[in-house]
């Protein structure tokens, strides 16, 4: 039934099966308040491309795309994707690195109504088989010239192994039998023909625009559907809060497939009409070249591990004179260091793929900038602090588990009723697994990070689920029990250590033996433990469960001894 809210006609929408929307009363409230526009991200991006036609949209060494050029090329590819048999609503695995080709392919899918499924170029058989099967992906986009791994052969093997994947689409690397080339597809239509072909593609506000991945807190990562209207609104608010303008250029040295990069950096920048500066490798020399040639106004430093590259760039003559602001995901202390280093505005932020973002805002008290991660991006976000394991809300100043709900905060993982039963409170608040404290400063509540409940290792910004890795290691015939725990790393933040109990008759298990096994199984390399400790028994809590805090304490003592401390 259609009703009118705040002058807006609204009926509870249908969406893709497996996608969970907020309850009808709450969704109607968001629409009435203007917290969710009844518009689509794809249509608004097209409007931005037309409004900023002559601006540079994508800058990379030796190549740029104006908005007009990107608009034409992506239209032609989008039409060709529909012509080969893909349809609006179909899903496509994206396994591409940070190049201008990624943006061309991704935007082409958005225009065709094809839903990208975000994965990493380092994912292997375990992850890709799960994602392709769970999402029922019809296509697999890969780089054809990745020097580290033959992704085209890998994608073809995946297609031949699974029932759902029908198309392998590659960028660069030459043509191969049974594989479609992105830029060859573009030659099938001129721009006017492509526009005519795309005119029939309809975008509903509550349709998925992209499938992101959770940090994987229980087993393999879960799929997070981000919807057209809610992703659009979060991008709009990011533009407003951070002050992105068409004259801005953001240099972001981080995988563009990540929600942090897509939702906070390059997505809002393209919606604002600015320039996305794309690095092709991680090195101080390349960073220096970008700083001096592209002259970025923003740096999106999403992990502290990038700091050495920027420091090296400075030593090699890289000039930061054009930089007016920096985006630092991490702690307040990291933001302070970045601010002291460059002497420019520095936003620290906390964000999660499930949809909550915390930023300080211009005009917030100095105390809030100095002591907290900020406050919610949307004024309609609700953030509470719960006593862990309960639904009892804690008062200001007490540390507990942060829970949240809001117009663009996840209402349910895709096709995952069991996980949804664990992840949400009875009244629909998402349990973040992060320990926070709420502080009232001036007229607003701000939040300070205090640690994690979740069993997750944060390796250079990549969230590694310990349980997932443990379940794979347990397949090793020599392993009786295993606990994967984090240990500190100055460059990456954390690394993983496998604490292993061997079967009685087993030969010693070394790190290289374990790596060989994980490679054979097909687990992404960034998830592999980087240290192995063999023990007679795992430390246990009084309840008989693995005591990871105690194992971490013992591990740190061992590492200190190893380093002569």
C-alpha positions as CSV (number, residue, x, y, z in Angstrom):
1,X,0.0,0.0,0.0
2,X,1.3,3.5,-0.9
3,X,1.2,6.1,1.8
4,X,2.4,9.7,1.9
5,X,5.1,10.7,4.4
6,X,6.3,14.3,4.5
7,X,4.8,14.8,1.1
8,X,6.6,11.8,-0.4
9,X,4.7,8.8,-1.7
10,X,6.1,5.6,-0.3
11,X,5.2,2.0,-0.3
12,X,7.3,-0.7,1.4
13,X,9.7,-1.8,-1.4
14,X,10.5,-5.2,-2.8
15,X,14.2,-6.0,-3.2
16,X,16.4,-9.0,-4.0
17,X,15.5,-12.1,-2.1
18,X,18.0,-12.6,0.8
19,X,18.4,-8.8,1.3
20,X,17.0,-7.6,4.7
21,X,15.4,-4.1,4.8
22,X,14.6,-2.3,8.1
23,X,11.1,-2.9,9.5
24,X,8.4,-1.0,7.7
25,X,7.7,1.6,10.4
26,X,11.4,2.5,10.7
27,X,12.0,2.6,6.9
28,X,9.0,4.9,6.5
29,X,10.4,7.2,9.2
30,X,13.8,7.4,7.4
31,X,12.0,8.4,4.2
32,X,9.8,10.9,5.9
33,X,12.8,12.6,7.6
34,X,14.8,12.7,4.3
35,X,17.4,10.3,5.8
36,X,16.9,8.0,2.8
37,X,16.4,9.6,-0.6
38,X,14.1,7.8,-3.0
39,X,16.8,8.0,-5.6
40,X,19.5,5.7,-6.9
41,X,23.3,6.0,-6.6
42,X,23.7,5.0,-10.3
43,X,21.5,7.8,-11.5
44,X,23.1,10.4,-9.3
45,X,26.6,9.4,-10.5
46,X,25.4,9.8,-14.1
47,X,24.3,13.3,-13.2
48,X,27.7,14.1,-11.7
49,X,29.5,12.8,-14.8
50,X,27.4,15.2,-17.0
51,X,27.7,18.2,-14.7
52,X,31.5,17.9,-14.4
53,X,32.2,16.6,-18.0
54,X,35.5,18.5,-18.5
55,X,37.0,17.7,-15.1
56,X,39.5,15.0,-14.6
57,X,37.7,12.0,-13.0
58,X,40.6,9.5,-12.9
59,X,44.3,10.3,-12.8
60,X,47.0,7.8,-13.0
61,X,50.6,7.9,-14.3
62,X,50.5,8.4,-18.0
63,X,46.7,8.3,-18.4
64,X,43.7,10.4,-17.3
65,X,40.0,10.2,-17.9
66,X,37.8,13.2,-17.9
67,X,34.2,12.7,-16.7
68,X,33.0,12.8,-20.2
69,X,35.5,10.2,-21.4
70,X,34.7,7.9,-18.4
71,X,31.0,8.4,-19.1
72,X,31.3,7.4,-22.7
73,X,33.5,4.4,-22.2
74,X,31.5,3.0,-19.3
75,X,28.3,3.5,-21.2
76,X,29.6,1.5,-24.1
77,X,30.9,-1.3,-21.9
78,X,27.7,-1.4,-19.8
79,X,25.7,-1.8,-23.0
80,X,28.0,-4.6,-24.2
81,X,27.7,-6.4,-20.9
82,X,23.9,-6.5,-21.4
83,X,24.4,-7.6,-25.0
84,X,26.4,-10.7,-24.0
85,X,23.6,-11.9,-21.7
86,X,24.1,-10.3,-18.3
87,X,21.1,-8.7,-16.8
88,X,20.3,-6.0,-14.3
89,X,20.4,-7.6,-10.9
90,X,23.0,-10.2,-11.9
91,X,26.0,-10.4,-9.6
92,X,29.7,-10.2,-10.7
93,X,32.8,-11.1,-8.7
94,X,35.3,-8.3,-8.8
95,X,38.9,-9.4,-8.4
96,X,41.0,-6.5,-9.6
97,X,43.8,-4.4,-8.2
98,X,44.1,-0.6,-8.0
99,X,44.3,0.6,-11.6
100,X,42.2,3.0,-13.7
101,X,40.7,-0.2,-15.3
102,X,39.1,-1.1,-12.0
103,X,37.1,2.1,-12.0
104,X,36.1,1.7,-15.6
105,X,34.8,-1.8,-15.1
106,X,33.1,-1.0,-11.8
107,X,31.2,2.0,-13.1
108,X,30.2,0.1,-16.2
109,X,28.6,-2.5,-14.0
110,X,26.7,0.1,-12.0
111,X,25.3,1.6,-15.1
112,X,24.2,-1.8,-16.4
113,X,22.6,-2.6,-13.0
114,X,25.0,-5.4,-12.4
115,X,26.0,-5.8,-8.7
116,X,29.7,-6.1,-8.1
117,X,30.7,-8.6,-5.4
118,X,33.8,-7.2,-3.7
119,X,36.7,-9.5,-3.3
120,X,40.5,-9.1,-3.2
121,X,43.0,-10.0,-5.9
122,X,44.7,-12.1,-3.2
123,X,41.6,-14.2,-2.5
124,X,41.9,-17.8,-3.7
125,X,39.7,-20.9,-4.1
126,X,38.2,-21.0,-0.7
127,X,37.0,-17.4,-0.7
128,X,36.0,-17.1,-4.3
129,X,34.1,-20.4,-4.5
130,X,32.2,-19.3,-1.4
131,X,31.4,-15.8,-2.7
132,X,30.5,-16.9,-6.2
133,X,28.2,-19.7,-4.9
134,X,26.6,-17.6,-2.1
135,X,26.0,-14.6,-4.3
136,X,25.1,-16.7,-7.4
137,X,27.6,-14.6,-9.4
138,X,27.2,-14.8,-13.2
139,X,30.5,-13.1,-14.1
140,X,34.1,-12.8,-12.8
141,X,36.1,-9.6,-13.5
142,X,39.9,-10.0,-13.3
143,X,43.1,-8.4,-14.3
144,X,44.9,-10.1,-17.2
145,X,48.3,-8.7,-16.4
146,X,48.7,-9.2,-12.7
147,X,52.4,-10.2,-12.4
148,X,51.9,-12.0,-9.1
149,X,49.3,-14.6,-10.1
150,X,47.4,-15.7,-13.3
151,X,44.0,-14.5,-12.3
152,X,42.6,-15.3,-15.8
153,X,43.4,-19.0,-15.5
154,X,42.2,-19.0,-12.0
155,X,38.8,-17.4,-13.0
156,X,38.4,-19.9,-15.8
157,X,39.0,-22.8,-13.4
158,X,36.4,-21.3,-11.1
159,X,33.9,-21.0,-14.0
160,X,34.5,-24.6,-15.0
161,X,34.1,-25.8,-11.4
162,X,31.0,-23.9,-10.5
163,X,27.5,-23.9,-12.1
164,X,26.7,-20.2,-11.6
165,X,29.6,-18.3,-13.3
166,X,29.1,-18.0,-17.0
167,X,31.4,-15.1,-18.0
168,X,35.1,-14.4,-17.4
169,X,35.9,-10.8,-18.3
170,X,39.5,-9.6,-18.3
171,X,41.3,-6.3,-18.6
172,X,44.7,-6.3,-20.4
173,X,47.0,-9.3,-20.8
174,X,45.9,-10.3,-24.3
175,X,42.9,-12.3,-25.5
176,X,42.4,-15.9,-24.4
177,X,39.9,-18.5,-25.5
178,X,36.6,-18.4,-23.6
179,X,37.4,-15.1,-22.1
180,X,35.9,-11.7,-22.9
181,X,38.0,-8.6,-23.0
182,X,36.6,-5.5,-21.4
183,X,37.9,-3.1,-24.0
184,X,37.0,-5.3,-26.9
185,X,33.4,-5.3,-25.6
186,X,33.5,-1.5,-25.6
187,X,34.0,-1.5,-29.4
188,X,30.6,-3.1,-30.1
189,X,28.7,0.1,-29.5
190,X,29.1,3.8,-30.2
191,X,28.0,6.2,-27.5
192,X,24.6,7.0,-28.9
193,X,23.8,3.3,-29.4
194,X,25.0,2.5,-25.9
195,X,22.8,5.2,-24.4
196,X,19.8,3.9,-26.2
197,X,20.5,0.3,-25.0
198,X,20.9,1.5,-21.4
199,X,17.7,3.6,-21.4
200,X,15.7,0.6,-20.4
201,X,17.7,-0.1,-17.3
202,X,15.8,0.9,-14.2
203,X,17.3,1.6,-10.8
204,X,15.1,1.2,-7.7
205,X,16.2,3.0,-4.6
206,X,16.3,-0.2,-2.4
207,X,18.0,-2.5,-4.9
208,X,21.5,-3.6,-4.1
209,X,24.2,-1.5,-5.7
210,X,27.2,-3.5,-4.4
211,X,27.8,-6.6,-2.3
212,X,30.5,-5.8,0.3
213,X,32.1,-8.3,2.7
214,X,32.1,-8.3,6.5
215,X,35.3,-8.6,8.5
216,X,34.4,-12.3,8.9
217,X,33.7,-12.5,12.7
218,X,32.3,-16.0,12.5
219,X,33.7,-18.3,9.9
220,X,34.0,-17.0,6.3
221,X,33.1,-13.3,5.6
222,X,29.4,-12.6,5.3
223,X,27.9,-10.6,2.4
224,X,26.7,-7.1,3.1
225,X,24.3,-5.7,0.6
226,X,24.7,-1.9,0.2
227,X,21.6,-0.4,-1.4
228,X,21.3,2.3,-4.0
229,X,19.7,5.0,-1.8
230,X,21.6,4.3,1.4
231,X,25.0,4.3,-0.2
232,X,24.0,7.5,-2.1
233,X,23.1,9.2,1.2
234,X,26.3,8.1,3.0
235,X,28.3,9.5,0.1
236,X,26.4,12.7,0.1
237,X,27.0,13.2,3.9
238,X,30.7,12.4,3.5
239,X,31.0,15.1,0.9
240,X,29.2,17.5,3.3
241,X,31.1,16.6,6.4
242,X,34.6,16.5,4.9
243,X,34.0,19.4,2.4
244,X,34.8,17.7,-0.9
245,X,34.6,20.0,-3.8
246,X,35.1,19.6,-7.6
247,X,38.6,21.1,-7.4
248,X,39.7,18.4,-5.0
249,X,42.0,15.5,-5.9
250,X,42.2,12.6,-3.5
251,X,45.3,10.3,-3.5
252,X,44.3,7.1,-1.9
253,X,46.8,4.3,-1.6
254,X,44.5,1.5,-0.6
255,X,42.5,-1.2,-2.4
256,X,39.5,0.6,-4.0
257,X,37.2,-2.4,-3.5
258,X,37.2,-1.9,0.3
259,X,34.2,-0.1,1.8
260,X,36.4,2.4,3.5
261,X,38.0,3.5,0.2
262,X,34.7,3.3,-1.8
263,X,32.4,4.8,0.8
264,X,34.7,7.5,2.2
265,X,37.2,8.4,-0.5
266,X,36.8,7.7,-4.2
267,X,33.0,7.2,-4.3
268,X,32.1,10.6,-2.7
269,X,34.9,12.3,-4.6
270,X,33.4,11.1,-8.0
271,X,29.9,12.2,-6.8
272,X,31.4,15.6,-5.9
273,X,33.1,16.0,-9.3
274,X,36.6,15.8,-8.0
275,X,39.6,13.7,-9.1
276,X,40.6,10.2,-7.9
277,X,44.4,9.8,-8.1
278,X,45.2,6.1,-8.5
279,X,48.6,4.7,-7.5
280,X,49.9,1.7,-9.4
281,X,52.3,0.5,-6.8
282,X,53.4,1.0,-3.2
283,X,56.7,2.7,-3.2
284,X,58.2,6.0,-2.0
285,X,59.4,6.9,-5.5
286,X,56.0,6.4,-7.0
287,X,54.3,8.4,-4.2
288,X,56.8,11.2,-4.8
289,X,56.0,11.2,-8.5
290,X,52.2,11.4,-7.8
291,X,52.6,14.2,-5.3
292,X,54.6,16.3,-7.7
293,X,52.6,15.5,-10.9
294,X,49.0,15.1,-9.7
295,X,49.3,17.6,-6.8
296,X,46.5,16.0,-4.7
297,X,44.6,18.1,-2.2
298,X,43.6,15.2,-0.1
299,X,45.5,12.1,1.1
300,X,43.4,9.1,2.1
301,X,45.8,7.3,4.4
302,X,43.5,4.5,5.6
303,X,46.2,2.5,7.5
304,X,49.3,3.7,9.4
305,X,51.4,1.2,7.5
306,X,51.4,3.7,4.6
307,X,53.3,6.3,6.5
308,X,56.8,5.0,5.7
309,X,56.0,5.3,2.0
310,X,55.0,8.9,2.4
311,X,58.0,9.6,4.5
312,X,60.3,8.1,1.8
313,X,58.5,10.1,-0.8
314,X,59.2,13.3,1.1
315,X,62.9,12.3,1.3
316,X,62.9,11.8,-2.4
317,X,61.6,15.3,-3.1
318,X,57.9,14.7,-3.0
319,X,56.1,17.9,-2.2
320,X,53.0,18.1,0.0
321,X,52.3,21.8,-0.7
322,X,49.1,21.0,-2.5
323,X,47.7,18.9,0.3
324,X,45.0,20.7,2.3
325,X,43.6,17.7,4.3
326,X,44.3,14.2,5.3
327,X,42.0,11.3,6.0
328,X,43.3,8.9,8.7
329,X,41.5,5.7,9.7
330,X,42.7,4.6,13.0
331,X,43.3,6.0,16.4
332,X,43.2,9.5,17.6
333,X,47.0,9.3,18.3
334,X,47.6,8.3,14.6
335,X,45.6,11.4,13.5
336,X,47.6,13.6,15.8
337,X,50.9,12.3,14.4
338,X,49.7,12.9,10.8
339,X,48.5,16.4,11.7
340,X,51.8,17.2,13.3
341,X,53.7,15.9,10.3
342,X,51.9,17.7,7.6
343,X,50.3,20.6,9.5
344,X,47.0,20.2,7.7
345,X,43.4,19.4,8.7
346,X,43.3,15.7,9.6
347,X,40.1,13.7,10.0
348,X,40.4,10.5,12.1
349,X,37.5,8.2,11.5
350,X,36.0,4.9,12.5
351,X,34.0,3.0,10.0
352,X,32.6,-0.5,9.4
353,X,31.3,-2.1,6.2
354,X,28.0,-2.7,8.0
355,X,27.4,1.1,7.6
356,X,28.3,3.1,10.7
357,X,30.9,5.9,10.3
358,X,32.2,8.1,13.1
359,X,33.8,11.5,12.2
360,X,34.5,14.6,14.1
361,X,32.9,17.6,12.4
362,X,34.1,21.2,11.7
363,X,33.0,23.2,14.7
364,X,33.1,20.3,17.2
365,X,34.9,21.1,20.4
366,X,38.7,20.6,20.5
367,X,38.2,18.0,23.2
368,X,36.2,15.9,20.9
369,X,38.9,16.0,18.2
370,X,41.6,15.3,20.8
371,X,39.9,12.4,22.7
372,X,37.4,10.7,20.4
373,X,36.8,9.2,17.0
374,X,33.9,11.6,16.5
375,X,30.2,11.2,16.2
376,X,27.9,9.4,13.7
377,X,27.9,10.5,10.1
378,X,24.0,10.7,10.0
379,X,22.1,12.7,12.5
380,X,19.6,9.8,12.4
381,X,22.1,7.1,13.5
382,X,21.4,5.7,16.9
383,X,24.5,4.4,18.8
384,X,24.3,2.8,22.2
385,X,26.8,1.1,24.5
386,X,25.7,-2.3,25.8
387,X,27.0,-4.5,28.6
388,X,28.7,-7.3,26.5
389,X,26.5,-10.3,26.0
390,X,23.4,-8.5,27.1
391,X,21.0,-5.8,25.9
392,X,21.5,-3.6,29.0
393,X,22.5,-0.1,28.0
394,X,25.4,1.3,29.9
395,X,25.6,4.9,31.1
396,X,28.0,7.5,29.8
397,X,31.7,6.8,30.6
398,X,31.4,3.0,30.9
399,X,33.1,0.7,28.4
400,X,30.9,-1.7,26.6
401,X,30.0,-3.1,23.2
402,X,28.9,-0.5,20.7
403,X,25.5,-1.3,18.9
404,X,23.9,0.8,16.2
405,X,21.1,1.2,13.8
406,X,20.4,3.9,11.3
407,X,19.3,4.7,7.7
408,X,22.4,3.1,6.1
409,X,23.4,0.7,8.8
410,X,22.9,-3.0,7.9
411,X,19.6,-4.6,8.9
412,X,20.8,-8.1,8.0
413,X,23.5,-10.1,6.3
414,X,22.6,-11.5,2.9
415,X,21.0,-15.0,3.1
416,X,22.4,-15.5,6.6
417,X,19.5,-16.0,9.1
418,X,21.7,-17.8,11.7
419,X,24.3,-15.1,11.7
420,X,21.6,-12.4,11.8
421,X,20.1,-14.0,14.9
422,X,23.5,-13.5,16.7
423,X,24.4,-10.1,15.2
424,X,21.4,-8.0,16.1
425,X,19.6,-7.1,19.3
426,X,15.9,-7.8,19.6
427,X,15.1,-4.2,18.5
428,X,17.3,-4.2,15.5
429,X,20.6,-2.7,16.7
430,X,23.7,-4.2,15.1
431,X,26.2,-5.6,17.6
432,X,29.5,-4.2,16.4
433,X,31.8,-6.3,18.5
434,X,33.8,-3.2,19.2
435,X,34.4,-1.8,22.7
436,X,33.6,1.8,23.0
437,X,32.9,4.5,25.6
438,X,30.3,7.3,25.1
439,X,31.4,10.8,26.2
440,X,29.1,13.8,26.3
441,X,31.0,16.8,25.0
442,X,29.1,20.0,24.5
443,X,25.7,19.2,22.9
444,X,26.6,15.9,21.4
445,X,27.7,12.3,22.2
446,X,31.1,11.3,21.0
447,X,32.8,7.9,21.0
448,X,36.2,6.6,22.0
449,X,37.5,3.2,20.9
450,X,38.6,0.9,23.7
451,X,39.3,-2.5,21.9
452,X,37.5,-5.4,20.4
453,X,35.3,-8.3,21.5
454,X,35.5,-9.8,18.1
455,X,38.2,-12.4,17.4
456,X,39.6,-10.5,14.5
457,X,43.2,-9.7,13.5
458,X,43.6,-6.3,11.8
459,X,46.6,-6.8,9.5
460,X,47.2,-3.5,7.7
461,X,43.5,-2.7,7.5
462,X,42.5,-6.2,6.3
463,X,40.3,-7.9,8.9
464,X,41.2,-11.6,9.3
465,X,38.8,-13.8,11.1
466,X,40.7,-16.1,13.4
467,X,38.0,-18.7,13.5
468,X,38.1,-19.0,9.7
469,X,41.9,-19.6,9.7
470,X,41.7,-22.0,12.6
471,X,39.1,-24.1,10.8
472,X,41.4,-24.4,7.8
473,X,44.5,-25.2,9.8
474,X,42.6,-28.0,11.6
475,X,42.4,-29.8,8.3
476,X,46.2,-30.4,8.6
477,X,46.7,-34.1,9.6
478,X,49.4,-33.1,12.2
479,X,47.2,-30.5,14.0
480,X,45.1,-31.6,17.0
481,X,44.1,-28.1,18.3
482,X,44.9,-24.5,17.2
483,X,44.2,-21.0,18.3
484,X,45.1,-18.0,16.0
485,X,46.0,-14.9,18.0
486,X,47.2,-11.5,17.1
487,X,50.6,-10.0,18.0
488,X,51.7,-6.4,17.5
489,X,53.5,-5.2,14.4
490,X,54.8,-1.6,14.1
491,X,54.2,-1.5,10.3
492,X,50.9,-3.4,9.9
493,X,49.4,-3.0,13.3
494,X,48.9,-6.8,13.9
495,X,50.0,-10.1,12.5
496,X,48.6,-13.6,13.2
497,X,50.3,-16.4,15.2
498,X,49.1,-20.0,15.1
499,X,49.4,-21.6,18.6
500,X,49.3,-25.3,17.7
501,X,48.8,-28.5,19.7
502,X,50.1,-31.5,17.5
503,X,48.8,-35.0,17.3
504,X,50.8,-37.3,19.5
505,X,52.7,-39.0,16.7
506,X,53.2,-36.0,14.5
507,X,56.5,-34.5,13.3
508,X,57.2,-30.9,14.3
509,X,55.2,-28.4,12.2
510,X,57.2,-25.4,11.0
511,X,56.0,-22.1,9.6
512,X,57.0,-23.1,6.0
513,X,55.2,-26.4,6.3
514,X,52.1,-24.6,7.4
515,X,52.4,-22.1,4.5
516,X,52.7,-24.9,2.0
517,X,49.6,-26.5,3.4
518,X,47.5,-23.3,3.3
519,X,48.6,-22.5,-0.3
520,X,47.5,-26.0,-1.3
521,X,44.1,-25.6,0.4
522,X,43.6,-22.2,-1.4
523,X,43.5,-19.7,1.5
524,X,44.3,-16.1,0.7
525,X,47.9,-15.4,1.5
526,X,47.3,-12.3,3.6
527,X,45.4,-14.5,6.1
528,X,48.3,-16.9,6.7
529,X,49.8,-16.9,10.2
530,X,53.3,-15.4,10.2
531,X,54.4,-17.2,13.3
532,X,53.8,-20.7,14.7
533,X,54.1,-21.7,18.4
534,X,53.9,-25.4,19.3
535,X,52.5,-26.0,22.7
536,X,51.5,-29.0,24.7
537,X,48.0,-27.6,25.5
538,X,46.1,-24.4,24.8
539,X,45.5,-22.1,27.7
540,X,41.9,-22.3,28.8
541,X,39.5,-20.1,30.7
542,X,37.6,-21.4,33.8
543,X,34.8,-22.2,31.5
544,X,37.1,-24.5,29.5
545,X,37.3,-22.3,26.4
546,X,40.5,-21.2,24.7
547,X,41.9,-18.3,26.6
548,X,43.3,-16.1,23.8
549,X,44.2,-13.2,26.2
550,X,46.4,-15.5,28.1
551,X,47.9,-17.0,24.9
552,X,48.6,-13.4,23.7
553,X,50.3,-12.6,27.0
554,X,52.6,-15.6,26.8
555,X,53.3,-15.0,23.1
556,X,54.3,-11.4,23.8
557,X,56.7,-12.6,26.5
558,X,58.2,-15.1,24.0
559,X,58.6,-12.4,21.4
560,X,60.3,-10.1,23.9
561,X,62.7,-12.9,24.8
562,X,63.4,-13.6,21.2
563,X,64.4,-9.9,20.7
564,X,66.5,-9.8,23.8
565,X,64.1,-7.6,25.8
